[in-house]
C-alpha cells in the first residue's frame, strides 16, 4: 500500500537527545520564580533539582502524568500546588529548543522531502516537559514548522513509546491508517518495533554513526540524507 504519512521521532532523530541539550539551571530558576514569586531562591533550586531527577523515571515507564509528578515532588518540599500552578511549573521547566539545539545535518531536507513526496508529517515524541504547543513553537523558530502537519507529545497523551498508543495517535493526526504510515526514529524498541506491530513501515536512523545499526526496520541508515533517499525509493516503488 502506498505511503501517505511519516511519523517522526525528535530526540536522536532530528536533533540530539535531551542529555546533550539540558537548559542552564539559572534560566529555569528564573522561569520558576515568575511562576512562584513568593518562594525563596533556595527552595526553588531544590524544586528544580528534584523535578529534574524525578522526571527521568518516565524513561522506563509507559504512563506519564507530568503534572501529577510535579505536584508530588512539590508536596515533599512543602509546596501545595493547584492544577493551574502545576501546569505553569511544567511549562517553566521546559526551555525553548531553538536556543539549545542544532538540528542534525539533513533534518530540514528530510522534512522537505516528506512534503515533496506528498506525505503528511507528524512528530511522535517522548518528552519530559515539552508539549505539542511548545514543540510547535520550537519547530517554527527553527524554520521548519511549515513542514510539520501534526505533533503528538507524550506529555499531552500521557503515554510513552513504546506504547503503540503513541503511534496510533500519530496516524490519527495524519488522518491515515497505520499501514499507510512509516515511522522514522533512532531507537529499535521505541520506534521500530511498535511500528511493525501496528503494520507500519519503519526506517531506523542513526545520524553520525559509523555504521547502520542492525534493525528489523525496512532500512537502517547513518544519515538523514540517506533516509530521504530511502523514502524517495519507497515512494517510487509504491
Secondary structure, 3 states (H helix, E strand, C coil): CCCCEEEECCECCCECCHHHCCCCHHHHHHHHHHHCCCCCHHHHHHHHHHHHHHHHHHHHCCECCHHHHHHHHHHHCCCCCCHHHHHHHHHHHCCCHHHCCCECCCHHHHHHHHHHCCCEEEEEECCCCCCHHHHHHHHHHCCCHHHCCEEEEHHHHCECCCCHHHHHHHHHHHCCCHHHEEEEECCHHHHHHHHHHCCCEEEEECCCCCCCCCCCCCEEECCHHHHHHHHHHHHHHC
